[in-house]
């Protein structure tokens, strides 16, 4: 693929990821509110249910992401991305019409099965980008993610003030539009001669995780990804309930906060990641990003007011430097026929984190505002998340000098 074709292909995948994240961001401020409403505004009960929802979504991701990654290695990236987005669009219709918590649960199951777009997009970037340029491109992909969360949560909060179901209808339209865009516009990135045979032995989640063990640096960084992802999902799982409980924020205010997170992530991913990695290298960039993330989570957990809570926002944005650096280090260590399997395996790792994190986050939050309320630490979950980021950094540094297969 020529340089001009690669630039055009990246523009296409950037828009694909943006539309997908827009749809997800629109729904973020309102789903916890719907669950809370179904539970008679009982925050403790809603926190428990939200945790089970997150666990189930992650379980579906754990099972199906490596299958999607292997299918993209066999049949190409485009059909997997298109089918995933159409499935997401239909899922949001189920969420928009859900008359009970049970129907919301069904929607999350469908969402977990079909949400393979980001891992497929990552494999797509690895297909069309030389190894030395991947950190910057993964950063730009993160910028698409951030841009979707700039517009999505703010729009979702605004629409949610009109009707809590309206954001889901809008998200459905975005998902279906994304699927149509991919079908008609997105070129295929994986030529037939580079495709791998599909086998169930390597496509089930545990087989996919075993693939990582063949690459010591990849395996070590995957553990760091696991710990980081638990911390990240703690942030997103609790944000609505935590800020509502502690600061009395409305859906529109939470939407504005998530938009601010998106702006910060977009600026860091789109403008800072490439130059910083070029200047300091992947390992130093990874270290700086994780330290910033740990400090940011500590501020989130201790801030007594909403104003002080916002101080952690730029630090959590700088945490976004770590992800593209790790992605670049890992993709450089596997061949072109295994990029889809790598991304599917990493999706399984993040899904394992997603299975742990919602229960960990919501139960620790319920404990902090219940039996341990006398400690006056409602932000306990975020303090624990800071510890997880520090642990991820220490583990990543232990793998830095691991041998690289030749």
N, C-alpha and C positions, 0 to 999 in steps of 0.2 A: 504494500500500500504506500503510495507516494506521500510526501510531507503534506501537500495540500489536502489529499484525501483524508489523512489522519486528523488534520485540524477540523475538517468538516464533520467527520465521524464523531469527534469529541464534542463538537457543538450539539450534535443530535442527542448523544447520551446525556449531556449536561441538562438539556431541556427535559428529557425523559425522567431523570432523577428529580429535577425541580418539581415537575407536576405531581410525581408520586409523593414527595415530601409535603407539598402543599396540601394534598388531600389528607395526609396523616395529621398535619399540623392543625388543620381546620377542626378536626374532631377532638384534639387533645384537651381543650379547656372545658368541654361539655360532658364527656362520658362519665367522669366521676360525679358530676352534678346529677346526671340521670340516675346513677346507682344510689346516690344519697337520697334522692326523691323517692325512689321505690322502697327505701328502707325507713321512711318516715323521718328523714333528717337525723338519723342516728349515725354520727360520724364513726364511732367504733365499729359498728356493724358494716358500714360502707367500706371502711378500711380493710376489714377481713375479706369481703367479697372482691374488692379491687385486687387484693393479693392473689386470690384464686384465679381471677380472670387473667392476670399477668402470667401466672404459672402455666395455665392451659395454653395461652398463646405461645409461650416459649417452648412448651412441649411439642406443639405442632411444628414450630420452626426447627427444633432439634431433629425431628423425624424426617421432615420433608426437604429441608435446605440442602443436605448433601445429595439427595436424589435430584433436585433441580440443578445443582452444580454439575453432576455427572451427565445429566441429560443435555446441558448446554455444551459440554465437551463432545458429546456424541452428535447432536443435531444442530448445534450452533447457538449463539447467544440470543438472536432475534426472536425465534418462536417462544422461548422460555419467558423473555421479558414481556412479550405481547400477551401471552396467556395469563401471566401473573397480574398484569394491570387490569385486564378485563375481569378477572376474578375479584380483585379488590373493589372495582366499581360496583359489581353486583353485591358484594358483601356490605357496602355502605348502605345499599337500599334496605337490606335486612335490618341493619342497625336503625335506620330512619323509621322503620315501621314497627320496631320491637315493642310489644305491649307489656313486657315483663322482664325481670332480670334473666329468666331462662332464655328468652329470645336474644337478649344482649349477649349472653354467653355463647349461643350458637353463632352469632356474628363474629365473635372473637375467634372461635374455632376456625371458621372459614378464612378469616383474615390471616391467621397464623399459617395456614396451608399455602396461601397464595402470595404471601409477602416475601418474594425472592428477588425483587428487583435490584436492591442495592448490591447484593453479592454478584448477581449476573453483570451488573454495570461495572463492578470492580474487575471482574474477569475480562470484560470488554476492553477496559483501559489497559490492562496488562497485555492484551492482544495487539493493540495498535500503538503502544508507546515503548521506546527503548528503555532498558533498565535505568539508565542515568537520569531519565526525565520523569520517572514514575512518581516520585514523592511529590513533585509539583503538581502533576495531574491528579493524584489522589487528593491533594489539597484543594484543587479546583472542584473536584467532585464533592468534597466536603463543603465548598462554598455553595454549590447547588442545594445541598442538604440544608445549609444555613439559610439560604434565600427562601426556600420553601417554608422554613419555620419563622422567618421574618413576617411574611405575608399571612401564612396559614393560621397561626394561633390568634393573631390580631383580628383577622377576618372571622375566625371561628368564635371568638369572644363577642364580637359585634353581632354576628348572626344569632349567637346563643342568647343574647339579651332580647331578641325578638321572639325566638322560639327555640327551645333546646334541640328540636329535631332538625331544624333548618340546616345547620352545618353538615349533617350527614348527607342530605340531598345534594348539597354543593360538592361535597367530597366525592360522591358517587359520579357526578358529572366529570370531575377532574380525572378520576381513575379510568373511566371509559374513554375519555378524550386522549389520555395518555396511551391506552392500548391502540386506538386508531392511529395515533401519530406514529407509534413504533411500527405498526403494520405497513403503513404507506410510505414512511420517510426513512426510518432507521436502516442503514445498510448492515449486512452481516459482516462480522469481524473475524470469524474463524473459518478459513477455507477448508474444503472437504479433506484435503490431504493432511491436515493437521488435527483432524478429529480422532478421538479415542473411542475404543469399544466400550459400550455400557455393560457393566456387570453388577449384579446385586451384591456380590461379595465385598466390593469396595464402595458401594453406594449407600448402604445402610449406615446409620449414624456412627456406630462403633467401629465399623470398617473405615469410615472416613477419618475418624480421630486417630486410628492407627497409622494412617498415611503420614500424619505429622511427625511421628516418631522417627521416620527415616531421615529427617533433617533436624539435627540438634538445635541450631539457632532458631529455626521455625518453631520447633516444639517448645523451647523455652519462652519465646516471645508469645506463643499462644497462651501459655499460663498467665503471663502478664496481661494479655487481652482479656482473659477470663476475669481476673481480679478487677481490672479497670471497668469492665462492663457491668459487674455487680454494682460498683459505685455509681456509674452513669445511670443505670436503671433505677437505683434508689432515688436519684434526683428527680427523674421524670415521673416515677410512680407516685411520689408523695407531694409533688409541688402544689397541686390544686388543694388537697386536703390540708397540708401543712400551713400554707399561706392563708387559707380561709380560717383555720382554727386559731393561728397565732396572731395574725394581723388583720383579719376580717376583710380580706381582698375579695372582690367580685370576679365573675368570669372574665369581664372585660379587662380588669386590672391584671389578672393572670395571663390573659392573652397578650397584653402589652409587654409583660415581663418575658414571656416566651419569645415574643418578637425581638426583644432586646438581646436575648440569648442568641437568636438567629443572626442578628446583625453582627454581634461580636464573633460568632463562629465563622460567618461569611468573610469578614475582614481578615481574620487570622488565616483561614484556609486559602482564600483567594489572593491575598496580598503579601502575607508574611511567610507562609510555609516554604514556598520555593526559594526565596532569597536566603532565609535562615538555614535551610538544609544545605544549600550551596555553599554558604559561608562556614558553617560549623559542622556539617555532616549529620547523618541520621541519629547517631547515638547521643550526641550532645543536645540535639533538638528534642529528642525523646525525654531526656533527663529534665531539661528546663520545663517542658510542658507538664510533666507529672508533678514536679514540685509546685508549680502554679496551681494545679488542680487540687492538690492536698490542702493548700492554704485557703483556696476558695471555699472548699467544703467546710473547713473549720469555721470560717466566717458565717456561712449559712446556718451552721448548727448552733452558734452562740449568739447571733444577732437578736437583741431584744425588741427591735423595732424594724418595720419594713424599710425605712431609709437606710439603716445600717446593713440590712440584708442585701441591698443592692450593691454594696461595696464589693461583694464577692463576684459580681457579674463579670468584670473584665478578667479576673483571674481564672474563672471557669472557662472563659473564651480562650485564653492562652493554653489551657489544658488541651485544646484541640490540635496543638502542634504534635502531640505524641502519636496520634493515630496514623496520619499519613507517613510519618517516619517509620513506624513499625510495618505498615503495609509495604512500603518500598523495600525494606530489609527482607521481608518474607518472600515477595514475588520474585526477587532476584535470585532466589535459591531453588526454584522449581522450573521445569521446562514448560514450553508453550502448550503441550498436550495435557498438562495437569493444572493449569490456572483455574479452570472451573471447579475441579475437585478441591484445590486449595481454598478457594473462596467458600465452597460448600462446607468444607471442614471447619473453617473459621466461623461460619454461620452457626454450625453446631456448637462450637465453643461459646459463642455469644448467647446461643439459646440455652445452654446449660446455666449460664449466668442469669438469663432471664427467668429460668425456672426457680432459681434460688432467690434472686433479688426481690421480686414482689412480695413474697412471703416474709423474707428477712426484713424488708423495709416497713411493710405495713404492720407486721406483728410487733416490731420494736417501737414503732410509733404509737400503736395502741397501748403497749406496755408503758411508754413514757408518759402518756396522758391519762393513764389509769392507775395500776398498782404502784408505779414509781413516780406519780405526779408530785409527791413531796420533794423530789430532787430538783424540780423546776428545770428539767432538761427536755423540753418538747422536741428539740433538734437533735436528739440522741442519734437518730438514724444517719444524719449527715456527718456527725462526728465519727461514727463508725466507718462511713464511706471514705473519709479522709485517711483513716488508717489503712483501708484497702488499697488506696492509690499509692501510699508509701510502700506497702508490701509489694505491689506490682513493680515499682521502680527497683527495689532491691532484688527481686527475682530476675528482672530483665538484665540488670548489671551482672548477675552471676553467669548469664549465658553469653555475654559479649565475646568472650574468648573461646567459645566452643568451636570445634573444628567444622569447616565447611566442606561438604562432599564435593569431590571433583568429578 
